[in-house]
């Protein structure tokens, strides 16, 4: 289970994973070696899955975000595998979820413009049959973060998540 020190380290790494270990250790009250060992344990345990650079979508010509809802009338295992394979092949798809409720799948797609989305859409429906596709173009990004809330990580420690 994660302790308070792990949570502090994870909070720093979620904000900037390029910070030197010595600096992180100093901020959380550990020397470099124990801090590094904790980070290694978090990686080995799969808590830290990977470290990545977060890019400015406009500067890499991927400034249009489209939320795509997909309904299907196909629910066989073979179709599911084909669909998952087809969708994961598209680099434009940056998030992909199987849903409960009225919609079967949700995708977050990033492209340079509407024409690029249209090309993506045509490639998608050429690869796999779906019953209904609905696309919503994001007009403005109000909030975006890759940081997960760490208050819930305390839940297993006996501490209430709403107490800091």
VENMOFEN-V114308 format. One record per residue. PSI is psi in degrees with one decimal (NA if undefined). OMEGA is omega in degrees with one decimal (NA if undefined). D_FIRST is the distance of its C-alpha to the first C-alpha in Angstrom with 2 decimals. Layout:
psi | omega | d_first
PSI | OMEGA | D_FIRST
PSI | OMEGA | D_FIRST
//
This chain:
psi | omega | d_first
154.4 | -179.6 | 0.00
136.2 | 174.0 | 3.77
178.7 | -175.5 | 6.50
-36.1 | 179.5 | 10.04
-43.1 | 177.0 | 11.36
-43.3 | -178.1 | 9.28
-40.3 | 177.9 | 10.39
-44.3 | 179.7 | 13.85
-45.0 | 179.6 | 14.12
-38.4 | 178.4 | 13.26
-43.7 | 178.6 | 15.78
-46.3 | -178.4 | 18.36
-34.8 | 177.6 | 17.99
-31.5 | 179.2 | 18.39
-42.6 | -178.3 | 21.52
98.9 | -177.0 | 22.94
-0.1 | 178.9 | 21.45
-3.6 | 180.0 | 24.69
139.2 | 178.8 | 24.18
145.9 | -179.3 | 24.56
-38.6 | 179.5 | 21.62
-40.3 | 179.0 | 23.74
-42.5 | 178.0 | 24.14
-47.0 | 179.6 | 20.45
-44.6 | 179.7 | 19.83
-42.2 | -178.5 | 22.74
-34.5 | -178.0 | 21.56
-4.7 | 177.6 | 18.15
29.9 | 177.1 | 19.77
153.2 | 171.1 | 18.96
170.3 | -172.8 | 21.57
-48.9 | -174.9 | 21.74
-49.6 | 177.2 | 20.57
-35.0 | 177.6 | 17.23
-46.8 | 179.2 | 16.59
-40.9 | 178.9 | 17.70
-41.2 | 178.4 | 15.51
-43.4 | 178.7 | 12.33
-44.1 | 178.1 | 13.90
-42.7 | 178.1 | 14.80
-39.5 | 178.5 | 11.39
-36.1 | 176.5 | 10.25
-46.1 | -179.7 | 13.55
-35.3 | 180.0 | 13.35
-7.8 | 179.7 | 10.14
5.8 | 175.9 | 12.16
-46.4 | 171.9 | 10.28
108.9 | -177.1 | 13.58
-39.4 | 178.0 | 16.16
167.7 | 175.7 | 19.20
138.5 | -173.7 | 21.02
157.5 | 173.1 | 24.18
138.7 | 177.1 | 27.14
119.3 | -173.5 | 27.88
155.4 | 173.5 | 31.61
114.5 | -175.9 | 34.21
-35.4 | -179.6 | 35.47
-35.9 | -177.9 | 38.98
-12.2 | 175.6 | 39.31
19.5 | 175.7 | 38.52
45.2 | 175.8 | 40.76
48.4 | -171.6 | 38.13
-3.4 | 179.2 | 38.61
123.0 | 178.6 | 39.22
130.8 | 179.4 | 36.29
127.8 | 173.8 | 37.10
120.2 | -174.3 | 35.03
123.4 | 175.7 | 36.32
132.5 | -178.8 | 36.16
130.7 | 171.9 | 37.16
145.4 | 177.4 | 38.44
155.5 | 171.4 | 39.45
7.0 | 177.8 | 41.41
127.1 | 179.4 | 40.15
23.8 | 177.1 | 37.27
157.0 | 178.9 | 37.84
-40.4 | -179.7 | 35.30
-45.3 | 178.3 | 37.76
-43.7 | -179.9 | 38.18
-46.7 | 179.4 | 34.45
-41.6 | 178.3 | 34.01
-44.2 | -179.3 | 37.07
-48.7 | 179.1 | 35.93
-42.9 | 178.6 | 32.43
-42.9 | -179.3 | 34.10
-48.0 | -176.0 | 36.72
-43.0 | -178.0 | 34.43
-18.2 | 176.7 | 31.95
-21.0 | -176.3 | 35.05
117.1 | 178.5 | 35.97
-21.5 | 178.6 | 34.63
-24.3 | 179.9 | 35.61
111.0 | -178.1 | 32.85
-15.5 | 172.8 | 29.74
145.7 | -174.4 | 27.79
119.2 | -175.4 | 28.41
141.3 | 167.0 | 27.19
131.9 | -170.1 | 28.32
163.0 | 166.1 | 28.88
163.2 | 177.1 | 29.65
-151.8 | -173.2 | 32.85
-32.4 | -177.8 | 36.10
137.5 | -179.7 | 34.93
-37.9 | -177.5 | 33.61
147.2 | 172.9 | 32.26
136.6 | 177.0 | 31.64
146.1 | 166.1 | 32.00
119.9 | -174.9 | 31.85
135.9 | 175.5 | 34.65
132.5 | -176.6 | 35.77
168.6 | 178.1 | 39.37
-33.4 | -174.0 | 42.10
179.0 | -177.7 | 44.33
-37.8 | 179.2 | 45.54
-39.3 | 178.3 | 47.61
-36.2 | 176.7 | 44.59
-41.4 | 178.8 | 42.76
-41.1 | 177.6 | 45.89
-42.5 | 176.3 | 45.90
-48.7 | -178.7 | 42.24
-45.6 | -179.8 | 43.06
-39.3 | 177.4 | 46.07
-39.2 | -179.5 | 44.14
-51.7 | -176.7 | 41.44
-18.4 | 174.6 | 43.98
-26.6 | -177.1 | 45.98
-27.7 | -173.4 | 43.05
141.2 | -179.7 | 41.84
132.8 | 176.8 | 43.44
155.8 | -178.8 | 41.85
-39.9 | -176.0 | 43.41
136.2 | 175.7 | 42.73
130.3 | 176.6 | 41.34
130.5 | -176.9 | 41.02
133.6 | 176.9 | 40.37
124.6 | -178.7 | 39.61
127.6 | 178.5 | 40.05
128.4 | 179.9 | 37.92
-34.3 | -178.3 | 40.38
138.1 | 175.6 | 38.07
115.1 | -178.0 | 34.44
-42.4 | 178.1 | 33.25
138.3 | 173.4 | 29.56
128.5 | 175.8 | 27.67
151.2 | 171.3 | 24.27
-6.1 | -178.3 | 21.80
127.9 | 176.6 | 19.10
148.3 | 176.5 | 16.51
127.5 | -176.3 | 15.89
-2.5 | 177.8 | 12.65
-34.4 | -177.7 | 13.31
-21.8 | 178.7 | 11.68
-22.5 | 178.7 | 8.22
-16.6 | -174.8 | 8.70
-36.1 | -179.8 | 9.71
-6.8 | -176.9 | 6.81
0.4 | -177.1 | 7.19
-9.8 | 178.4 | 10.79
140.6 | 177.2 | 12.25
134.8 | -179.1 | 14.68
-26.8 | -176.9 | 14.45
1.5 | 177.6 | 18.11
126.7 | -179.1 | 17.82
NA | NA | 17.33
//
